[in-house]
Amino acid sequence: MVYSSNLIVVIKNNGKVLREFQGNVVKLPFGSDYSIYLKNKDTRRKALVNVTVDGKDVLDNSQIIVDPNSATELKGFMKDSTVKNKFRFIEKTKEISSYRGDFVEDGLVEVTYRFEEYSDFRWDEPINWARPIDTKFMNGAVPRAKGSCDVASTFYSSSQELTRNVISSCVSDSGITVPGAETHQGFVTGSIGTLESMTHNIIIHLKGELVTKRNKIKAKKRIKRPITVKTKVRCSTCGRQWGSSMKYCGNCSTYLH
């Protein structure tokens, strides 16, 4: 669970919550399908959320609305108002890299969001926007108006421009996300009030390999099964296993996460 500024972002596999290592690293086997779980902990305000994976918008130029003290789960790539394919995390082989290229955002799930302003307006009153924006929302998702520009879209435009100029020394060693198993997730219309200017973001790094250490030698080992919050953690120093709630080894005090 990654929590920041009243929003929780979790990566799930087969309905199970995956554990984060070092704050924002999630490890799951290559070939696994996953979903992105979002929970708004603010009790009064809705949140408007953008989601990118590997540096690419996965909401088809839409945004997700998460109601106060509520949660929603994005199962895969949105097209119009429907998700038809799950997110699938695969190994980025040399063949894949040669065909599609390498980018610094490969392996990254980025959630950027803004909350409503605190105000006493009535929901049935017309809202005066400071700049043009399409106020038709889909299931929590609002299509961005063509030609409009907000903080989030400006950020992503800059990010994508930088990506095209990346040098090879900056390439991530993670896998990438592609369309996976077929699914169906429908979306409905909604509404949201005037947004704050403050933008927040959460980044989760997906990895299919685990760094192990034996006899002071580090090596990479393939993840064979998803590491959930219930999976016991083995201490890299003494080898003892501990529950997910433990941050330090109870035997030698080595940091576990």
Sequence and secondary structure as in RCSB ss.txt:
>XXXX:A:sequence
MVYSSNLIVVIKNNGKVLREFQGNVVKLPFGSDYSIYLKNKDTRRKALVNVTVDGKDVLDNSQIIVDPNSATELK
GFMKDSTVKNKFRFIEKTKEISSYRGDFVEDGLVEVTYRFEEYSDFRWDEPINWARPIDTKFMNGAVPRAKGSCD
VASTFYSSSQELTRNVISSCVSDSGITVPGAETHQGFVTGSIGTLESMTHNIIIHLKGELVTKRNKIKAKKRIKR
PITVKTKVRCSTCGRQWGSSMKYCGNCSTYLH
>XXXX:A:secstr
 EEETTEEEEEEETTEEB EETTTEEE  TTEEEEEEEEE  SS  EEEEEEETTEESSSS  EEE TTEEEEE 
EEEETTEEEEEEEEE   HHHHHHH   TTTTEEEEEEEEB      TTS    SS      BTTB    TT   
HHHHHHHHHHHHHTT  GGG   S EEEEEEEEEEE        B S  EEEEEEEESEEEEEETTEEEEEE  S
  BTTS EE TTT  EE TT SB TTT  B  
